[in-house]
Amino acid sequence: MTKIALIKGSTRTPSVGTDIADWIHNILKPETTDTLQIERLDIADFNLPVYDEPVVPAMVTALKQFTKDHSRKWSAAIASFQGYIFVIPEYNLGLAGGTKNAIDYLYREWPGKPVAIISYGAKGGSNASQQLSESLRVVMKMEVMATSVLLPFAPGPDVLSAINEGALGKDSRKAWEADGKKEEVLQAWKELKEALEQPK
């Protein structure tokens, strides 16, 4: 069984990331098979503090093991997947701190694995997407998919409902459908599948 994690990066409450991850999951569920599955993973569920281990992540196993339960649980969860789709917000023109902290907790779990990035925000989250792509590709040695999906909120009430209520507005959903965002999500999934099929 090959498993791909659909990871919600936002740790806010409320978080529109939940609705967006739902939207993406509904697109991808029909594409799964008996041997290729997608599973939801929410960074917020792990309650990760700012990194608090005495060992540098790259040196885990070489020098010491993780000492905290939250680190061990997060490590085990990420290690159980063969590929990843990150669904991330953009905050203040950059990658959210909670997302970056969760990634930086680990090292040996990431290298060589394929990853797709889907970002959202008032303008689609392009800065956050680029920052995450560089971090995963250069530092974590992951294979970042060529298709990065940017999901901008429709202007007006949709932005406020996303920020204040954690709800994805109907105008944004309609705009994404009209702008071919569903097809972009499917393209990223196709690239991810092809990467997993390549001999390592």
N, C-alpha and C positions, 0 to 999 in steps of 0.2 A: 504494500500500500504506500503510495506517494501522497504526502500531505503538504498542502500549502496553507500558511497562516494568513488570514486577513486581519491585519493588526490595526486597531484604532489607536492613533497616537495621542489624541487629546485626553487630558486628565481633568478637564473642567467639569463642574456640575452647575447647571445643565450643559450638555455638550451636543451640538448639532452633528458632531461626528458619528453619533449613534445612528441617526437617520440616514446619513450619507453612506455609512458602512452597510446599512440595510439595503439601500438602493443598489449598491454595487453587488452585494451578495445575491440579491434577486436576479441580477443580470447573469451572474456566473454559475449559479446552482445548476441550470440546465446543461452546462458544459462539463460538469463533473461525471466521473464514471466509477465503476466498482474499484478501479485501481488508482484513481486520481481524485482526491477529495480536498475540499476547502473547509477550513475551520476558523471560527471567529476567535480573536484574542484581543483583550482590552488591557492596555498598559495600566490603566487606573485600578484594575482589579488586584494588582500586585503590591500596591501601596509602597512603591519604592521611594525611600528618602534620597536626598542628594547623596551620591556614592559614599558609602561609609565602611567599606572593607579595608583591612590593613594591607592587602595584597593588590598590586596593579593587575587589572583584568588579563592582560597578555601573559602574566606569569602564573595564573591559576593552573594548577597541576604540576607545573615545573618547580615551583617553590612551595606554595601553600594551597590549601583549598579555601573555598568560601566559608565564612564563619557565621553568616546571618541566614535565617530561614528565608527571608524575602529574596535574597540573592540566589540561593539554591533552587527555589521554586521557579524563579524567572529563567535561570539557566536551563533547568530541565525542560521547561515549556518550549523555549526557543530551539533547543537541541533536537526536539522531537519532530521538527519540520524539515522538509527538504527544500522549500522555497517560501517566499514571502511576498505579500502585497501590503505596503504601508499606506494607510489612509491618514493624511496629516493636515493639520491646520497651519495657516501662516499667522504669526503674531508679530506686529510691529516690524514688518518687512523681513521676518526671519523665521527660522525653525523654532518651534515651541520648546521651552526648556525641559518639560517633562518627557518629550519624545527623545531629545538628545541625551538626557540623563539615562534613560532606559537602554539606549543603544550602547552608551559608554560603559554600562555595567559589565558588558561581556566582550570577549574577543574570540576565543577559540570556537565558539558556536557559529560564527558568521562566515569565515573565509570560504570562497569557492562556490557559495550557494547563489542562485539567481533571485533577484528581487525586482519588483515593479513598484513605482511610486505614483500615488494618486493624491493630489493636494487640493485644498479648497480655501476660499477666502473671498474677500470683497472683489479681488481681481484674479482669483484663481490660485493664488499661492505659489507663483513661479519662483520667488526667492527661496522659500522654504524647500521647494522641490530641488532646486539647484544645490542648495547647501547640503541636504540629505544625500543627494546623489554623489556629491564629491566625497563626503565622509564615508559612505558605504563602499564606494569604488576604490578610493585611494588608500584609506586607512584600514577598513575591514576586509579589503580584497574580495568584495562580492562582485557578481556579474549583474550590473544594473541594466534593465531593459531599455531599449531605445525609445519606446513610447512612454512618455510621462504625461499623465492625464491631469489637466488643470480644470477645476470646477469653480467658475466665478458665480457668486450669488447675483440674482437679478436685483437691480437697484431698487431702493425704496423700502417697503415694509419687510421684504424677505431678509434684508440685512439685519434689521432690528429683531426679527423673530429668531434668526440664527443666533445672534449674540445674547439676547435677553431670555429667550425661552428654550433654546436648544432645539428648535424645530425647523425643518427644511420646508421652505415655502413652495407653494404650487407653481409660482412663476419661475422659480429656479428649475424645478423639475421639467417644466415645459420647455424652457430655454435649452437645457441640456439635451433633451430629446431632439429638439429642432437642430441643434448645432452638432449633432453626431457624436456626443460624448459617450453614449452607450457603445457605439462602434469602436471608439478609442479604448474603452475598458476591455472590450473583447479582443482587440488587437494586442494590448498589453498581456492579456491572459494567453493568447496564442504564442507570443514570444517567450513567455515564461515556460509553457509546456515544451516548446522546442528546445529551450535551454536544458530542461530536465532530461530530455531524451538524448542529449549529446553525451558520448562516452567521456568519462573523466580520467 
